[in-house]
Amino acid sequence: MSAITGTAPASGEPERRTFLNWLLGSWATGVAASIFYPILRYLIPPDIPEAATRSVDAGKASTLLPNSGRVVAFGSAPAIVVRTATGDYRAFSAVCTHLQCTVQYRPDLQHIWCACHNGHYDLSGRNIAGPPPRPLEQYDVNLRDDEIVVSKRA
């Protein structure tokens, strides 16, 4: 019975209330989904296979002077190509084994240096000073005409 009129409620009222509850529940579910879906997509990245890079062109050999180095892109990580003072070409991963900073060639010291925490590597890639725990990964260097081609060791 209705409190105001003293009559029984209309037969459509429970159906209306059920419909409004369903509508409110659907709205709340939609809002929650629109908030949490992007968060879940960010936390769980898609499974995309990474292409394996085996070799890259590191530029012209004539532009890399003796006792100098060049950082080049090698897939998802950089590589460093060094031309020693005697004219030999060497290539390594340019990612420091300490905290993954990018290393560079220091012509004044004639070795590879990490500026983040003063890590030093010789021209064979061995860690010789500072905090790096392991040597740099060494790559093969081939000269084709005037091009430097850097490739991973088999």
Summary of the structure (lengths in Angstrom):
residues: 154
radius of gyration: 31.9
end to end distance: 86.5
largest distance: 106.6
contacts: 400
relative contact order: 0.13
helix: 22%
strand: 34%
